[in-house]
Amino acid sequence: MNWDRIEGNWKQMKGSVKEKWGKITDDHFDMIAGKRDKLVGRIQETYGCTQDEAENQVRGWEQSQPDQARH
């Protein structure tokens, strides 16, 4: 997954992220701004999971994305 591309298209991509992690607020999505490490940290904090669990969730989300986000 190309996070540079996600960062550049964050406004379009965050809809998909919101579907997966609906407890994260719009303000937090704005602060995440397409940064993978910030997303993982916010998932940890919001959902009370470990870093490994948050990483696994993000990895699963990455794999579910259409090919254009992976290049």
PQR file with spaces between the fields and no chain letter, atoms N, CA, C, O and H, PARSE charges and radii, in Angstrom:
ATOM       1  N    MET     1       0.856   -1.171    0.000 -0.4000 1.5000
ATOM       2  CA   MET     1       0.000    0.000    0.000 -0.0000 2.0000
ATOM       3  C    MET     1       0.899    1.228    0.000  0.5500 1.7000
ATOM       4  O    MET     1       1.841    1.317    0.787 -0.5500 1.4000
ATOM       5  N    ASN     2       0.613    2.145   -0.857 -0.4000 1.5000
ATOM       6  CA   ASN     2       1.409    3.351   -0.992 -0.0000 2.0000
ATOM       7  C    ASN     2       0.800    4.461   -0.133  0.5500 1.7000
ATOM       8  O    ASN     2      -0.177    5.099   -0.527 -0.5500 1.4000
ATOM       9  H    ASN     2      -0.152    2.073   -1.497  0.4000 1.0000
ATOM      10  N    TRP     3       1.385    4.680    1.034 -0.4000 1.5000
ATOM      11  CA   TRP     3       0.826    5.687    1.948 -0.0000 2.0000
ATOM      12  C    TRP     3       1.098    7.098    1.471  0.5500 1.7000
ATOM      13  O    TRP     3       0.414    8.019    1.918 -0.5500 1.4000
ATOM      14  H    TRP     3       2.178    4.162    1.354  0.4000 1.0000
ATOM      15  N    ASP     4       2.051    7.317    0.596 -0.4000 1.5000
ATOM      16  CA   ASP     4       2.223    8.642   -0.003 -0.0000 2.0000
ATOM      17  C    ASP     4       0.993    8.984   -0.841  0.5500 1.7000
ATOM      18  O    ASP     4       0.517   10.120   -0.837 -0.5500 1.4000
ATOM      19  H    ASP     4       2.607    6.569    0.233  0.4000 1.0000
ATOM      20  N    ARG     5       0.491    7.988   -1.552 -0.4000 1.5000
ATOM      21  CA   ARG     5      -0.702    8.192   -2.373 -0.0000 2.0000
ATOM      22  C    ARG     5      -1.935    8.399   -1.488  0.5500 1.7000
ATOM      23  O    ARG     5      -2.779    9.246   -1.780 -0.5500 1.4000
ATOM      24  H    ARG     5       0.877    7.065   -1.554  0.4000 1.0000
ATOM      25  N    ILE     6      -2.031    7.627   -0.414 -0.4000 1.5000
ATOM      26  CA   ILE     6      -3.155    7.789    0.508 -0.0000 2.0000
ATOM      27  C    ILE     6      -3.116    9.180    1.127  0.5500 1.7000
ATOM      28  O    ILE     6      -4.141    9.854    1.225 -0.5500 1.4000
ATOM      29  H    ILE     6      -1.345    6.939   -0.177  0.4000 1.0000
ATOM      30  N    GLU     7      -1.936    9.600    1.540 -0.4000 1.5000
ATOM      31  CA   GLU     7      -1.798   10.934    2.127 -0.0000 2.0000
ATOM      32  C    GLU     7      -2.237   12.009    1.138  0.5500 1.7000
ATOM      33  O    GLU     7      -2.923   12.958    1.517 -0.5500 1.4000
ATOM      34  H    GLU     7      -1.103    9.053    1.461  0.4000 1.0000
ATOM      35  N    GLY     8      -1.847   11.866   -0.120 -0.4000 1.5000
ATOM      36  CA   GLY     8      -2.220   12.840   -1.141 -0.0000 2.0000
ATOM      37  C    GLY     8      -3.701   12.835   -1.462  0.5500 1.7000
ATOM      38  O    GLY     8      -4.247   13.853   -1.886 -0.5500 1.4000
ATOM      39  H    GLY     8      -1.290   11.095   -0.427  0.4000 1.0000
ATOM      40  N    ASN     9      -4.363   11.693   -1.263 -0.4000 1.5000
ATOM      41  CA   ASN     9      -5.790   11.553   -1.554 -0.0000 2.0000
ATOM      42  C    ASN     9      -6.608   11.334   -0.269  0.5500 1.7000
ATOM      43  O    ASN     9      -7.658   10.691   -0.302 -0.5500 1.4000
ATOM      44  H    ASN     9      -3.919   10.865   -0.919  0.4000 1.0000
ATOM      45  N    TRP    10      -6.131   11.862    0.839 -0.4000 1.5000
ATOM      46  CA   TRP    10      -6.729   11.582    2.131 -0.0000 2.0000
ATOM      47  C    TRP    10      -8.213   11.942    2.175  0.5500 1.7000
ATOM      48  O    TRP    10      -9.001   11.208    2.771 -0.5500 1.4000
ATOM      49  H    TRP    10      -5.279   12.384    0.865  0.4000 1.0000
ATOM      50  N    LYS    11      -8.604   13.043    1.565 -0.4000 1.5000
ATOM      51  CA   LYS    11     -10.021   13.438    1.604 -0.0000 2.0000
ATOM      52  C    LYS    11     -10.904   12.368    0.973  0.5500 1.7000
ATOM      53  O    LYS    11     -12.005   12.109    1.459 -0.5500 1.4000
ATOM      54  H    LYS    11      -7.964   13.640    1.081  0.4000 1.0000
ATOM      55  N    GLN    12     -10.435   11.745   -0.102 -0.4000 1.5000
ATOM      56  CA   GLN    12     -11.195   10.683   -0.739 -0.0000 2.0000
ATOM      57  C    GLN    12     -11.107    9.383    0.063  0.5500 1.7000
ATOM      58  O    GLN    12     -12.097    8.661    0.177 -0.5500 1.4000
ATOM      59  H    GLN    12      -9.540   11.955   -0.498  0.4000 1.0000
ATOM      60  N    MET    13      -9.949    9.083    0.609 -0.4000 1.5000
ATOM      61  CA   MET    13      -9.719    7.817    1.307 -0.0000 2.0000
ATOM      62  C    MET    13     -10.351    7.771    2.688  0.5500 1.7000
ATOM      63  O    MET    13     -10.700    6.692    3.168 -0.5500 1.4000
ATOM      64  H    MET    13      -9.145    9.670    0.516  0.4000 1.0000
ATOM      65  N    LYS    14     -10.505    8.918    3.335 -0.4000 1.5000
ATOM      66  CA   LYS    14     -10.959    8.866    4.717 -0.0000 2.0000
ATOM      67  C    LYS    14     -12.385    8.356    4.855  0.5500 1.7000
ATOM      68  O    LYS    14     -12.763    7.907    5.938 -0.5500 1.4000
ATOM      69  H    LYS    14     -10.222    9.794    2.945  0.4000 1.0000
ATOM      70  N    GLY    15     -13.188    8.407    3.801 -0.4000 1.5000
ATOM      71  CA   GLY    15     -14.523    7.806    3.853 -0.0000 2.0000
ATOM      72  C    GLY    15     -14.444    6.314    4.120  0.5500 1.7000
ATOM      73  O    GLY    15     -15.209    5.779    4.922 -0.5500 1.4000
ATOM      74  H    GLY    15     -12.881    8.771    2.922  0.4000 1.0000
ATOM      75  N    SER    16     -13.529    5.653    3.455 -0.4000 1.5000
ATOM      76  CA   SER    16     -13.321    4.223    3.660 -0.0000 2.0000
ATOM      77  C    SER    16     -12.791    3.953    5.062  0.5500 1.7000
ATOM      78  O    SER    16     -13.181    2.975    5.700 -0.5500 1.4000
ATOM      79  H    SER    16     -12.907    6.088    2.804  0.4000 1.0000
ATOM      80  N    VAL    17     -11.906    4.816    5.537 -0.4000 1.5000
ATOM      81  CA   VAL    17     -11.347    4.662    6.877 -0.0000 2.0000
ATOM      82  C    VAL    17     -12.446    4.879    7.924  0.5500 1.7000
ATOM      83  O    VAL    17     -12.498    4.168    8.927 -0.5500 1.4000
ATOM      84  H    VAL    17     -11.589    5.610    5.018  0.4000 1.0000
ATOM      85  N    LYS    18     -13.315    5.852    7.691 -0.4000 1.5000
ATOM      86  CA   LYS    18     -14.425    6.117    8.620 -0.0000 2.0000
ATOM      87  C    LYS    18     -15.362    4.923    8.724  0.5500 1.7000
ATOM      88  O    LYS    18     -15.883    4.631    9.800 -0.5500 1.4000
ATOM      89  H    LYS    18     -13.272    6.430    6.876  0.4000 1.0000
ATOM      90  N    GLU    19     -15.579    4.233    7.609 -0.4000 1.5000
ATOM      91  CA   GLU    19     -16.440    3.045    7.642 -0.0000 2.0000
ATOM      92  C    GLU    19     -15.853    1.982    8.553  0.5500 1.7000
ATOM      93  O    GLU    19     -16.587    1.299    9.267 -0.5500 1.4000
ATOM      94  H    GLU    19     -15.157    4.470    6.734  0.4000 1.0000
ATOM      95  N    LYS    20     -14.551    1.841    8.534 -0.4000 1.5000
ATOM      96  CA   LYS    20     -13.867    0.808    9.324 -0.0000 2.0000
ATOM      97  C    LYS    20     -13.756    1.201   10.795  0.5500 1.7000
ATOM      98  O    LYS    20     -13.975    0.372   11.679 -0.5500 1.4000
ATOM      99  H    LYS    20     -13.954    2.396    7.954  0.4000 1.0000
ATOM     100  N    TRP    21     -13.420    2.455   11.056 -0.4000 1.5000
ATOM     101  CA   TRP    21     -13.197    2.921   12.430 -0.0000 2.0000
ATOM     102  C    TRP    21     -14.083    4.129   12.716  0.5500 1.7000
ATOM     103  O    TRP    21     -13.608    5.262   12.787 -0.5500 1.4000
ATOM     104  H    TRP    21     -13.242    3.129   10.338  0.4000 1.0000
ATOM     105  N    GLY    22     -15.366    3.869   12.876 -0.4000 1.5000
ATOM     106  CA   GLY    22     -16.367    4.921   13.028 -0.0000 2.0000
ATOM     107  C    GLY    22     -16.303    5.716   14.313  0.5500 1.7000
ATOM     108  O    GLY    22     -16.890    6.795   14.391 -0.5500 1.4000
ATOM     109  H    GLY    22     -15.751    2.948   12.818  0.4000 1.0000
ATOM     110  N    LYS    23     -15.607    5.218   15.326 -0.4000 1.5000
ATOM     111  CA   LYS    23     -15.511    5.952   16.592 -0.0000 2.0000
ATOM     112  C    LYS    23     -14.517    7.112   16.519  0.5500 1.7000
ATOM     113  O    LYS    23     -14.538    8.005   17.366 -0.5500 1.4000
ATOM     114  H    LYS    23     -15.130    4.341   15.263  0.4000 1.0000
ATOM     115  N    ILE    24     -13.653    7.098   15.513 -0.4000 1.5000
ATOM     116  CA   ILE    24     -12.668    8.171   15.369 -0.0000 2.0000
ATOM     117  C    ILE    24     -13.373    9.414   14.842  0.5500 1.7000
ATOM     118  O    ILE    24     -14.120    9.344   13.866 -0.5500 1.4000
ATOM     119  H    ILE    24     -13.636    6.373   14.825  0.4000 1.0000
ATOM     120  N    THR    25     -13.134   10.548   15.489 -0.4000 1.5000
ATOM     121  CA   THR    25     -13.838   11.784   15.141 -0.0000 2.0000
ATOM     122  C    THR    25     -13.255   12.439   13.888  0.5500 1.7000
ATOM     123  O    THR    25     -12.128   12.157   13.483 -0.5500 1.4000
ATOM     124  H    THR    25     -12.527   10.605   16.282  0.4000 1.0000
ATOM     125  N    ASP    26     -14.052   13.315   13.294 -0.4000 1.5000
ATOM     126  CA   ASP    26     -13.587   14.063   12.119 -0.0000 2.0000
ATOM     127  C    ASP    26     -12.339   14.882   12.442  0.5500 1.7000
ATOM     128  O    ASP    26     -11.426   14.977   11.623 -0.5500 1.4000
ATOM     129  H    ASP    26     -14.968   13.544   13.624  0.4000 1.0000
ATOM     130  N    ASP    27     -12.303   15.473   13.641 -0.4000 1.5000
ATOM     131  CA   ASP    27     -11.117   16.245   14.029 -0.0000 2.0000
ATOM     132  C    ASP    27      -9.874   15.364   14.055  0.5500 1.7000
ATOM     133  O    ASP    27      -8.801   15.781   13.618 -0.5500 1.4000
ATOM     134  H    ASP    27     -13.045   15.396   14.306  0.4000 1.0000
ATOM     135  N    HIS    28     -10.021   14.152   14.565 -0.4000 1.5000
ATOM     136  CA   HIS    28      -8.889   13.236   14.593 -0.0000 2.0000
ATOM     137  C    HIS    28      -8.504   12.802   13.185  0.5500 1.7000
ATOM     138  O    HIS    28      -7.319   12.658   12.884 -0.5500 1.4000
ATOM     139  H    HIS    28     -10.892   13.814   14.920  0.4000 1.0000
ATOM     140  N    PHE    29      -9.499   12.590   12.315 -0.4000 1.5000
ATOM     141  CA   PHE    29      -9.172   12.250   10.928 -0.0000 2.0000
ATOM     142  C    PHE    29      -8.381   13.373   10.274  0.5500 1.7000
ATOM     143  O    PHE    29      -7.461   13.116    9.498 -0.5500 1.4000
ATOM     144  H    PHE    29     -10.461   12.707   12.559  0.4000 1.0000
ATOM     145  N    ASP    30      -8.733   14.610   10.584 -0.4000 1.5000
ATOM     146  CA   ASP    30      -7.984   15.743   10.035 -0.0000 2.0000
ATOM     147  C    ASP    30      -6.549   15.746   10.560  0.5500 1.7000
ATOM     148  O    ASP    30      -5.621   16.071    9.820 -0.5500 1.4000
ATOM     149  H    ASP    30      -9.480   14.818   11.214  0.4000 1.0000
ATOM     150  N    MET    31      -6.363   15.389   11.828 -0.4000 1.5000
ATOM     151  CA   MET    31      -5.019   15.350   12.414 -0.0000 2.0000
ATOM     152  C    MET    31      -4.208   14.175   11.866  0.5500 1.7000
ATOM     153  O    MET    31      -2.990   14.278   11.724 -0.5500 1.4000
ATOM     154  H    MET    31      -7.118   15.125   12.429  0.4000 1.0000
ATOM     155  N    ILE    32      -4.870   13.071   11.559 -0.4000 1.5000
ATOM     156  CA   ILE    32      -4.180   11.901   10.993 -0.0000 2.0000
ATOM     157  C    ILE    32      -3.607   12.244    9.628  0.5500 1.7000
ATOM     158  O    ILE    32      -2.467   11.896    9.322 -0.5500 1.4000
ATOM     159  H    ILE    32      -5.860   12.987   11.674  0.4000 1.0000
ATOM     160  N    ALA    33      -4.396   12.925    8.810 -0.4000 1.5000
ATOM     161  CA   ALA    33      -3.969   13.458    7.510 -0.0000 2.0000
ATOM     162  C    ALA    33      -3.250   12.437    6.622  0.5500 1.7000
ATOM     163  O    ALA    33      -2.307   12.782    5.909 -0.5500 1.4000
ATOM     164  H    ALA    33      -5.322   13.207    9.058  0.4000 1.0000
ATOM     165  N    GLY    34      -3.699   11.181    6.670 -0.4000 1.5000
ATOM     166  CA   GLY    34      -3.125   10.169    5.793 -0.0000 2.0000
ATOM     167  C    GLY    34      -1.830    9.554    6.286  0.5500 1.7000
ATOM     168  O    GLY    34      -1.185    8.813    5.545 -0.5500 1.4000
ATOM     169  H    GLY    34      -4.465   10.900    7.249  0.4000 1.0000
ATOM     170  N    LYS    35      -1.438    9.839    7.502 -0.4000 1.5000
ATOM     171  CA   LYS    35      -0.204    9.277    8.071 -0.0000 2.0000
ATOM     172  C    LYS    35      -0.526    7.952    8.746  0.5500 1.7000
ATOM     173  O    LYS    35      -1.327    7.903    9.679 -0.5500 1.4000
ATOM     174  H    LYS    35      -1.962   10.441    8.104  0.4000 1.0000
ATOM     175  N    ARG    36       0.092    6.892    8.281 -0.4000 1.5000
ATOM     176  CA   ARG    36      -0.203    5.545    8.781 -0.0000 2.0000
ATOM     177  C    ARG    36       0.053    5.415   10.276  0.5500 1.7000
ATOM     178  O    ARG    36      -0.769    4.856   11.002 -0.5500 1.4000
ATOM     179  H    ARG    36       0.743    6.931    7.523  0.4000 1.0000
ATOM     180  N    ASP    37       1.190    5.927   10.739 -0.4000 1.5000
ATOM     181  CA   ASP    37       1.525    5.804   12.160 -0.0000 2.0000
ATOM     182  C    ASP    37       0.525    6.539   13.046  0.5500 1.7000
ATOM     183  O    ASP    37       0.209    6.082   14.145 -0.5500 1.4000
ATOM     184  H    ASP    37       1.858    6.381   10.150  0.4000 1.0000
ATOM     185  N    LYS    38       0.031    7.668   12.573 -0.4000 1.5000
ATOM     186  CA   LYS    38      -0.980    8.406   13.343 -0.0000 2.0000
ATOM     187  C    LYS    38      -2.302    7.649   13.372  0.5500 1.7000
ATOM     188  O    LYS    38      -2.994    7.646   14.390 -0.5500 1.4000
ATOM     189  H    LYS    38       0.287    8.039   11.681  0.4000 1.0000
ATOM     190  N    LEU    39      -2.652    7.011   12.269 -0.4000 1.5000
ATOM     191  CA   LEU    39      -3.874    6.204   12.234 -0.0000 2.0000
ATOM     192  C    LEU    39      -3.766    5.046   13.217  0.5500 1.7000
ATOM     193  O    LEU    39      -4.699    4.789   13.979 -0.5500 1.4000
ATOM     194  H    LEU    39      -2.090    7.013   11.442  0.4000 1.0000
ATOM     195  N    VAL    40      -2.639    4.350   13.207 -0.4000 1.5000
ATOM     196  CA   VAL    40      -2.437    3.224   14.126 -0.0000 2.0000
ATOM     197  C    VAL    40      -2.542    3.710   15.574  0.5500 1.7000
ATOM     198  O    VAL    40      -3.201    3.073   16.395 -0.5500 1.4000
ATOM     199  H    VAL    40      -1.881    4.558   12.588  0.4000 1.0000
ATOM     200  N    GLY    41      -1.904    4.818   15.884 -0.4000 1.5000
ATOM     201  CA   GLY    41      -1.953    5.368   17.239 -0.0000 2.0000
ATOM     202  C    GLY    41      -3.351    5.758   17.663  0.5500 1.7000
ATOM     203  O    GLY    41      -3.741    5.533   18.809 -0.5500 1.4000
ATOM     204  H    GLY    41      -1.368    5.336   15.217  0.4000 1.0000
ATOM     205  N    ARG    42      -4.108    6.340   16.748 -0.4000 1.5000
ATOM     206  CA   ARG    42      -5.474    6.766   17.071 -0.0000 2.0000
ATOM     207  C    ARG    42      -6.368    5.549   17.272  0.5500 1.7000
ATOM     208  O    ARG    42      -7.228    5.562   18.152 -0.5500 1.4000
ATOM     209  H    ARG    42      -3.791    6.523   15.817  0.4000 1.0000
ATOM     210  N    ILE    43      -6.186    4.510   16.484 -0.4000 1.5000
ATOM     211  CA   ILE    43      -6.963    3.275   16.665 -0.0000 2.0000
ATOM     212  C    ILE    43      -6.667    2.692   18.043  0.5500 1.7000
ATOM     213  O    ILE    43      -7.583    2.287   18.760 -0.5500 1.4000
ATOM     214  H    ILE    43      -5.487    4.500   15.769  0.4000 1.0000
ATOM     215  N    GLN    44      -5.390    2.649   18.412 -0.4000 1.5000
ATOM     216  CA   GLN    44      -4.992    2.154   19.730 -0.0000 2.0000
ATOM     217  C    GLN    44      -5.708    2.921   20.835  0.5500 1.7000
ATOM     218  O    GLN    44      -6.306    2.331   21.735 -0.5500 1.4000
ATOM     219  H    GLN    44      -4.647    2.977   17.830  0.4000 1.0000
ATOM     220  N    GLU    45      -5.635    4.225   20.750 -0.4000 1.5000
ATOM     221  CA   GLU    45      -6.199    5.071   21.807 -0.0000 2.0000
ATOM     222  C    GLU    45      -7.724    4.987   21.845  0.5500 1.7000
ATOM     223  O    GLU    45      -8.313    4.882   22.921 -0.5500 1.4000
ATOM     224  H    GLU    45      -5.149    4.703   20.019  0.4000 1.0000
ATOM     225  N    THR    46      -8.355    5.033   20.689 -0.4000 1.5000
ATOM     226  CA   THR    46      -9.819    5.072   20.623 -0.0000 2.0000
ATOM     227  C    THR    46     -10.448    3.730   20.980  0.5500 1.7000
ATOM     228  O    THR    46     -11.474    3.674   21.657 -0.5500 1.4000
ATOM     229  H    THR    46      -7.877    5.119   19.815  0.4000 1.0000
ATOM     230  N    TYR    47      -9.830    2.664   20.523 -0.4000 1.5000
ATOM     231  CA   TYR    47     -10.421    1.337   20.710 -0.0000 2.0000
ATOM     232  C    TYR    47      -9.772    0.539   21.836  0.5500 1.7000
ATOM     233  O    TYR    47     -10.190   -0.588   22.103 -0.5500 1.4000
ATOM     234  H    TYR    47      -8.997    2.709   19.973  0.4000 1.0000
ATOM     235  N    GLY    48      -8.760    1.095   22.503 -0.4000 1.5000
ATOM     236  CA   GLY    48      -8.134    0.441   23.629 -0.0000 2.0000
ATOM     237  C    GLY    48      -7.474   -0.884   23.289  0.5500 1.7000
ATOM     238  O    GLY    48      -7.579   -1.855   24.039 -0.5500 1.4000
ATOM     239  H    GLY    48      -8.420    2.010   22.287  0.4000 1.0000
ATOM     240  N    CYS    49      -6.793   -0.915   22.151 -0.4000 1.5000
ATOM     241  CA   CYS    49      -6.118   -2.151   21.736 -0.0000 2.0000
ATOM     242  C    CYS    49      -4.608   -1.932   21.737  0.5500 1.7000
ATOM     243  O    CYS    49      -4.132   -0.808   21.892 -0.5500 1.4000
ATOM     244  H    CYS    49      -6.708   -0.126   21.542  0.4000 1.0000
ATOM     245  N    THR    50      -3.875   -3.008   21.564 -0.4000 1.5000
ATOM     246  CA   THR    50      -2.417   -2.917   21.517 -0.0000 2.0000
ATOM     247  C    THR    50      -1.966   -2.385   20.161  0.5500 1.7000
ATOM     248  O    THR    50      -2.743   -2.323   19.208 -0.5500 1.4000
ATOM     249  H    THR    50      -4.263   -3.921   21.439  0.4000 1.0000
ATOM     250  N    GLN    51      -0.697   -2.004   20.096 -0.4000 1.5000
ATOM     251  CA   GLN    51      -0.160   -1.532   18.827 -0.0000 2.0000
ATOM     252  C    GLN    51      -0.216   -2.642   17.782  0.5500 1.7000
ATOM     253  O    GLN    51      -0.535   -2.382   16.622 -0.5500 1.4000
ATOM     254  H    GLN    51      -0.066   -2.054   20.870  0.4000 1.0000
ATOM     255  N    ASP    52       0.088   -3.866   18.178 -0.4000 1.5000
ATOM     256  CA   ASP    52       0.037   -4.991   17.234 -0.0000 2.0000
ATOM     257  C    ASP    52      -1.375   -5.201   16.702  0.5500 1.7000
ATOM     258  O    ASP    52      -1.561   -5.450   15.511 -0.5500 1.4000
ATOM     259  H    ASP    52       0.348   -4.077   19.120  0.4000 1.0000
ATOM     260  N    GLU    53      -2.358   -5.104   17.573 -0.4000 1.5000
ATOM     261  CA   GLU    53      -3.753   -5.258   17.129 -0.0000 2.0000
ATOM     262  C    GLU    53      -4.140   -4.146   16.163  0.5500 1.7000
ATOM     263  O    GLU    53      -4.789   -4.400   15.148 -0.5500 1.4000
ATOM     264  H    GLU    53      -2.206   -4.902   18.540  0.4000 1.0000
ATOM     265  N    ALA    54      -3.743   -2.919   16.474 -0.4000 1.5000
ATOM     266  CA   ALA    54      -4.045   -1.789   15.589 -0.0000 2.0000
ATOM     267  C    ALA    54      -3.335   -1.956   14.246  0.5500 1.7000
ATOM     268  O    ALA    54      -3.919   -1.687   13.196 -0.5500 1.4000
ATOM     269  H    ALA    54      -3.216   -2.713   17.298  0.4000 1.0000
ATOM     270  N    GLU    55      -2.079   -2.400   14.276 -0.4000 1.5000
ATOM     271  CA   GLU    55      -1.325   -2.653   13.041 -0.0000 2.0000
ATOM     272  C    GLU    55      -2.030   -3.707   12.191  0.5500 1.7000
ATOM     273  O    GLU    55      -2.146   -3.553   10.975 -0.5500 1.4000
ATOM     274  H    GLU    55      -1.604   -2.619   15.129  0.4000 1.0000
ATOM     275  N    ASN    56      -2.497   -4.766   12.825 -0.4000 1.5000
ATOM     276  CA   ASN    56      -3.208   -5.826   12.101 -0.0000 2.0000
ATOM     277  C    ASN    56      -4.491   -5.308   11.481  0.5500 1.7000
ATOM     278  O    ASN    56      -4.834   -5.688   10.362 -0.5500 1.4000
ATOM     279  H    ASN    56      -2.403   -4.891   13.813  0.4000 1.0000
ATOM     280  N    GLN    57      -5.202   -4.449   12.191 -0.4000 1.5000
ATOM     281  CA   GLN    57      -6.428   -3.870   11.637 -0.0000 2.0000
ATOM     282  C    GLN    57      -6.123   -3.014   10.407  0.5500 1.7000
ATOM     283  O    GLN    57      -6.815   -3.104    9.393 -0.5500 1.4000
ATOM     284  H    GLN    57      -4.923   -4.141   13.100  0.4000 1.0000
ATOM     285  N    VAL    58      -5.088   -2.189   10.505 -0.4000 1.5000
ATOM     286  CA   VAL    58      -4.715   -1.330    9.369 -0.0000 2.0000
ATOM     287  C    VAL    58      -4.255   -2.193    8.199  0.5500 1.7000
ATOM     288  O    VAL    58      -4.604   -1.912    7.053 -0.5500 1.4000
ATOM     289  H    VAL    58      -4.526   -2.116   11.329  0.4000 1.0000
ATOM     290  N    ARG    59      -3.481   -3.235    8.471 -0.4000 1.5000
ATOM     291  CA   ARG    59      -3.023   -4.136    7.418 -0.0000 2.0000
ATOM     292  C    ARG    59      -4.215   -4.783    6.707  0.5500 1.7000
ATOM     293  O    ARG    59      -4.227   -4.886    5.480 -0.5500 1.4000
ATOM     294  H    ARG    59      -3.197   -3.464    9.402  0.4000 1.0000
ATOM     295  N    GLY    60      -5.209   -5.214    7.471 -0.4000 1.5000
ATOM     296  CA   GLY    60      -6.410   -5.800    6.883 -0.0000 2.0000
ATOM     297  C    GLY    60      -7.163   -4.796    6.028  0.5500 1.7000
ATOM     298  O    GLY    60      -7.665   -5.138    4.957 -0.5500 1.4000
ATOM     299  H    GLY    60      -5.200   -5.130    8.468  0.4000 1.0000
ATOM     300  N    TRP    61      -7.243   -3.542    6.503 -0.4000 1.5000
ATOM     301  CA   TRP    61      -7.905   -2.497    5.729 -0.0000 2.0000
ATOM     302  C    TRP    61      -7.148   -2.241    4.432  0.5500 1.7000
ATOM     303  O    TRP    61      -7.752   -2.092    3.370 -0.5500 1.4000
ATOM     304  H    TRP    61      -6.835   -3.264    7.372  0.4000 1.0000
ATOM     305  N    GLU    62      -5.815   -2.190    4.525 -0.4000 1.5000
ATOM     306  CA   GLU    62      -4.990   -1.967    3.327 -0.0000 2.0000
ATOM     307  C    GLU    62      -5.283   -3.030    2.274  0.5500 1.7000
ATOM     308  O    GLU    62      -5.439   -2.718    1.093 -0.5500 1.4000
ATOM     309  H    GLU    62      -5.324   -2.310    5.388  0.4000 1.0000
ATOM     310  N    GLN    63      -5.356   -4.273    2.704 -0.4000 1.5000
ATOM     311  CA   GLN    63      -5.579   -5.385    1.774 -0.0000 2.0000
ATOM     312  C    GLN    63      -6.975   -5.358    1.152  0.5500 1.7000
ATOM     313  O    GLN    63      -7.198   -5.939    0.091 -0.5500 1.4000
ATOM     314  H    GLN    63      -5.229   -4.527    3.663  0.4000 1.0000
ATOM     315  N    SER    64      -7.908   -4.684    1.814 -0.4000 1.5000
ATOM     316  CA   SER    64      -9.273   -4.622    1.295 -0.0000 2.0000
ATOM     317  C    SER    64      -9.484   -3.483    0.294  0.5500 1.7000
ATOM     318  O    SER    64     -10.545   -3.382   -0.322 -0.5500 1.4000
ATOM     319  H    SER    64      -7.727   -4.211    2.677  0.4000 1.0000
ATOM     320  N    GLN    65      -8.475   -2.634    0.138 -0.4000 1.5000
ATOM     321  CA   GLN    65      -8.611   -1.459   -0.722 -0.0000 2.0000
ATOM     322  C    GLN    65      -8.408   -1.828   -2.194  0.5500 1.7000
ATOM     323  O    GLN    65      -7.653   -2.744   -2.521 -0.5500 1.4000
ATOM     324  H    GLN    65      -7.614   -2.716    0.639  0.4000 1.0000
ATOM     325  N    PRO    66      -9.099   -1.094   -3.076 -0.5600 1.5000
ATOM     326  CA   PRO    66      -8.917   -1.315   -4.522  0.2800 2.0000
ATOM     327  C    PRO    66      -7.458   -1.106   -4.939  0.5500 1.7000
ATOM     328  O    PRO    66      -6.699   -0.412   -4.262 -0.5500 1.4000
ATOM     329  N    ASP    67      -7.089   -1.707   -6.043 -0.4000 1.5000
ATOM     330  CA   ASP    67      -5.703   -1.681   -6.518 -0.0000 2.0000
ATOM     331  C    ASP    67      -5.132   -0.283   -6.699  0.5500 1.7000
ATOM     332  O    ASP    67      -3.930   -0.097   -6.508 -0.5500 1.4000
ATOM     333  H    ASP    67      -7.705   -2.271   -6.593  0.4000 1.0000
ATOM     334  N    GLN    68      -5.944    0.710   -7.061 -0.4000 1.5000
ATOM     335  CA   GLN    68      -5.384    2.032   -7.326 -0.0000 2.0000
ATOM     336  C    GLN    68      -4.757    2.637   -6.087  0.5500 1.7000
ATOM     337  O    GLN    68      -3.882    3.495   -6.210 -0.5500 1.4000
ATOM     338  H    GLN    68      -6.920    0.558   -7.216  0.4000 1.0000
ATOM     339  N    ALA    69      -5.172    2.223   -4.892 -0.4000 1.5000
ATOM     340  CA   ALA    69      -4.559    2.754   -3.670 -0.0000 2.0000
ATOM     341  C    ALA    69      -3.265    2.010   -3.337  0.5500 1.7000
ATOM     342  O    ALA    69      -2.518    2.448   -2.462 -0.5500 1.4000
ATOM     343  H    ALA    69      -5.882    1.527   -4.793  0.4000 1.0000
ATOM     344  N    ARG    70      -2.989    0.915   -4.005 -0.4000 1.5000
ATOM     345  CA   ARG    70      -1.829    0.091   -3.671 -0.0000 2.0000
ATOM     346  C    ARG    70      -0.596    0.435   -4.502  0.5500 1.7000
ATOM     347  O    ARG    70       0.478   -0.097   -4.223 -0.5500 1.4000
ATOM     348  H    ARG    70      -3.595    0.559   -4.716  0.4000 1.0000
ATOM     349  N    HIS    71      -0.701    1.275   -5.480 -0.4000 1.5000
ATOM     350  CA   HIS    71       0.444    1.550   -6.373 -0.0000 2.0000
ATOM     351  C    HIS    71       1.224    2.747   -5.898  0.5500 1.7000
ATOM     352  O    HIS    71       2.215    3.126   -6.521 -0.5500 1.4000
ATOM     353  H    HIS    71      -1.574    1.707   -5.706  0.4000 1.0000
